[in-house]
């Protein structure tokens, strides 16, 4: 398995030229040193480690973001894959490299916990990151990665192990247990399918033998690549999915294997965990389409909707289960509903959860009283950086600014009449 992960990468020569059977350990240490050069800024080093795993998109309009990316290319293993003829910018990123992702995970969890470190890193470089629409997806990838690392460190607490530590499968239930706040775990694990009869399985029962394996995210290059036939390769690679822009009905996904450690990683044994991200103040009714993976005929499908911008309240609880119950009925009865809903009906194995908010009240992988994610999700405005935005000192400046800017509001339009 190690050779398969490394044979087409820039780490292959290093791995092959080290004697001994446990050569993977010095190769990972070498990768850590490449991400943490001694003469460079340790803050940039942590940023590089996080970028390698969760795909940071920098704002091309910010001059400072160009400088940061140049540093990441120069000293932190980031790869330039395109420079246009104008030489105005360079397109760069971290390709899928499980060895580098393993090194990055170790670096992020060294000394301090990634649960606290990840939001701090994102907060430090807030002004250089992407605009509002993509920030929600960035937060989603970060939360799932933090929850993954928490589950790994619980299951494999010894950091001195010589092999891979973060490139290992974990149970999906363990991931969800660390993702969600502890007081909402019972709601999640007892969730029933979107169409429920009395004898249908809870989420905990349906996913008791479900596994995920991801140390980093990869971004798909087109809509057609999101198909079940590619899921075995992604599972072996240890990669979660960031879908192509405007992908129908989802933003990210986790390939999920059903079985045990001896189960073949093949299409019949794999299903999807689908994730939608919404960054808005008011929630709207969203019901995911489980048929986006048409080949998944018998296995459960889990859909998670993350309403990051909606504050939890009585009408929008931190965790909501979308389930229509047929109480008093089961699949063996000859009722009108039972005859319409056969066991093969995908609604009988489609579990739908909505999470509201982006604080520790909803997520167990967010530190208490932490506001970094909330600040990151807020839309930036040209008004934010206006240097004379203080009417007590500069009387009337804010109104004059509003009249000059190309965006209009009600007050500006009233002045037109």
PyMOL commands that set and color helices and strands:
alter all, ss='L'
color gray80, all
select helices_A, chain A and resi 2-6+12-16+23-35+42-54+63-75+98-108+114-124+126-128+132-155+172-179+182-189+203-206+223-225+228-237+267-269+290-292+336-340+346-349+372-377+382-385+397-404+410-414
alter helices_A, ss='H'
color red, helices_A
select strands_A, chain A and resi 79-83+90-93+170-171+195-197+210-212+216-219+239-242+252-258+270-278+301-307+319-321+324-326+350-356
alter strands_A, ss='S'
color yellow, strands_A
deselect
rebuild
show_as cartoon
